[in-house]
Structure formats: structure tokens, C-alpha cells
Amino acid sequence: MSTLIPPNGARFTSAEIAAILGVDALGPEVQIEGIRTDSRTIAGGDCFLALKGERFDGHDYLDEAVKKGARALIIGAQFDGALPQGVAIFRVPDPLYALGELARAHRARSKNLRVIGITGSAGKTGTKELLGALIREAAWPALITQGNLNNRIGLPMMLLTLEDEQLAILEMGTSEPGEIARLAEIARPDIGIITLIDASHTEGLGGVEGVVNEKDALFRALGEEGWAIGCADEAHLARLLDETPAHVLRYGKGANVDLRILEHRFSSSGTSVLFERKGERFRLETPLLGEPAVHQLAIAALVAELLGMDEDCLARAAATARPRPGRLSLLQKDELLLIDDTYNANPRSMRAALELAVALSHERGGRAFALLGDMRELGSLEKSAHREVLSTQGIDLFLVGSAFKEARSGNDFPAYDSPMEAAEALKKRLKPRDLVLLKGSRSMGMERAIPILLGGEKERVGR
């Protein structure tokens, strides 16, 4: 589910690039018309930046880039192969870091730009999408992260597409320590949003406290002039909101918040939330589903207030927002309803999805089933996190993966080697008005069960 990197027209002279990167330029002085990291997308006048990954090396495509019209190359200092002639060349210690520096310099050109940075253990994309709907309702020119371009390649490439936008909404993901700090250094956010903090990527980040420290890098980057937004009901997040040097907007169910959640209701048509702000109550309704939708509506309400948008604009944005495939979206065939939450999973999002499935099954008067795949990258928390899922009441579980198999005590739940095998077994038990939740980590490929459960013809609810 990778997202294609959009083209950009970020213009630099070779002298500007040399100054930004702190290196000498070899070859002719040239005008650059854009930065590319994929040689297949090179257009005349571009600069090709050669990244190196586990399965590719951009240095293998230098000649191809020049043949397609590249005027400049940014390469790793360690590269000792033959170099094309007639183009500007910049040798840098780390091409990935250089990409971030170019994006940071391009962002600095937009003097009136306000940047909203979004991170969290879950709900980043949904929050970004709802804020995007809000900005579109207000008809503001804005740059919004496309797809999953939220890492040290994707975020800089998004920033390089900046033109005359007034606002940028940037999703920031992480899988290793220091990544959020680097993304914030590049983007220089004015508003920071942490959706929630839970066990996610704990294997790479060093436990939950490592996740807390990594996410807090966004708040630390704001400074005294910035604004931090988060849920005061979340213990880790409440502490970060208290410690940040920035101005703070809190939401939650308790007292001493800027936006209080009084009640929420879930149904197959969406989510309804009653809020209270400064003594006045208002309700927002959206086709978005579950606990994530409650958080997203609260964040959108606070951002709308901060940016000076009216409540009608907020209400329209909430009403027109739509869940993305694989993220708590509904699929239906005849009387069978399926919750497709297959994009990814961690303990918090798994609990929320299971609670939603139970609630919707009660509304429908049918039974609830969940076809669940392993939650990956949890490190030492893996066994306890999977055991906690198995304690869920009111829903029958069909399990896929070694972590769930190991977490079982005896044969209390059936376990299978693949989503397809589990779906075939589950299909034999289904009756009209039943509901099925599909969820697991991205690498589990749980969406492969959908054609088996629903067949070729299906209706996506709420689109």
C-alpha cells in the first residue's frame, strides 16, 4: 500500500544546493527545476538524489537519470564508481539527511506558512484526513500528506511540493528513535498533535516509555510560540501536555479541559459526539467509526477554533468525511456486515476495534466474530498484548499467526496459518445479520480474507 511520491517543482541553483548541504559543487553551475529520488520520474532539469535502501541503490541509476535530463546528482561520499559528465555533482555524507535539508530550506521560503504536525500510536491518518476535509470546506490552499508519505523520505518529498499554500498538514510516522525529532526539525511545525500513545513499534523504540519519548519530540520541537493538542485522559499524553513549553489545548472526558466529551454513540451509520466548550454544548456527527472518530472530531474542533473557522464549516467537514479502505470501513453483502480494519494493528487500536464490533453487533441483533492477525513489532510486550485480546467478551475470535497461537491457553480459540484458511472456517458458521471484524498488522495481509467472506460483489457502506 505504498504511495507514489508526487513530482515537485522546488527550484534551486547549484550554488544554493552547495550552501544548504555544506559541500562543494563539482561540474557546471546549473538551475535545478525539481528534486527526484526515483530515476524513472526524472524530467529535464531535475536533480537526482541517490538514496540507498535494503533492496535498492540509487547510485546504480546515475547514468539513466542523466540520460533522462537530470542536470545534477546528489550522491553518497562513499560512492567510488564512474560518474556521468556534464552535470553538477554533490558528494554528501548521507543523501537521506541531504534530502531533509533541501526540504527544510524549501519550507523556510514560505514565510506565512503554518504547519500542523500529527503523530501518535494510532489515528494519525484519520486525523489528517478529517483536518483535510475541514480545510477543504474552508477553501484554504493547503498541502496535505498524501497516503503514507510520513517518514524521512515521504515527508521531505511532500514539503518539496510546496508552492503558495497557507497551511501544511503533515503526518509524522516513526519506527526508530530520533525519527520524529528529525521530521519536526525539517517541517518546523507550529501546531503539534499527538493522537494517543500506546504500545506500537515498541520493538524498535524500546518499550512504551521509548514510544512516549519518541512522540514527545513533536511537542519539544514547538517552542513557546507553538500549540500542542492532545487528550488529557491519556496518562502519558497528559504528562507531555503538562511539560511542553508550547501553548496547550486539551480535550477529554474529565474536568480542566478546553473541550469536554460528554457522550458518544456508535452505530453502523457512524459516530455522534456531544461536546462542551466554554459552557456551550454542541454535537458533531460523522460517518467515521469507533473510538478513533471521537478523538478525531475533538482534535478537529480544537484546530478549527485555533484557526478561526466557524462551527458550520466544522460540522460539514465531519459530515462529509469518509473512512478509508482498511481503516474501520464497512463492507456489506446481503445481511452480512464486515468491518475492514486490516491496514494495521497495535494493542490500543485492536481493543477499540473489538469494542466497536461488539457494539454494532448489538445494534444489528446478530452475532459478532473477529478474524484477527498477529500484532507485530511489540518486542517484550508481544505475549501479554495478545493474551489481553483473548480476554475480550461478547465476540468469537478466529486467530491467525504464531503470536496468537502462543498466547492461547489450550484450544479456547481456533487458530490458523493464513487469513484465507481462517476465513474458510469462519464462513461455515456465518448467518444473516452476523458481523465480522478483520484486523491485524500490515504484514499479516488480513485483507486477503475479504473475497472469501463476501465474494466478488460487495457494497462499501458510507461511500
Buried (B, 14 or more C-beta within 10 A) or exposed (E): EEEEBEBBBBBBBBEBBBEBBEBEBBBEEBEBBBBBBBBEBBEEBBBBBBBBEEEEEBBEBBBBBBEBBBBBBBBBEEBEEEBBEEBBBBBBEBBBEBBBBBBBBBBEEBEEBBBBBBBBBBBBBBBBBBBBBBBBBBEEEBBBBBBBBBBBBBBBBBBBBBEEBBBBBBBBBBEEBEBBBBBBBBBBBBBBBBBBBBBBBBBBBBBBEBBBBBBBBBBBBBEEEBBBBBBBBBEBBBEBBEEBEBBBBBBBBEEEBBBBBEEBBBEBBBBBBBBEBEEEEEBBBBBBBBBBBBBBBBBBBBBBBBBEBEBEBBBBBBBBBBBBBBBBBBBBBEEBBBBBBBBBBBBBBBBBBBBBBBBBBEBBEBBBBBBBBBBBBBBEBBEEBBBBBBEBEEBBBBBBBEBBBEBBEEEEBBBBEBBBBBBBEBBEEBEEBBBBBBBBBBEBBBBBBBEBBBEEEBEEBBE
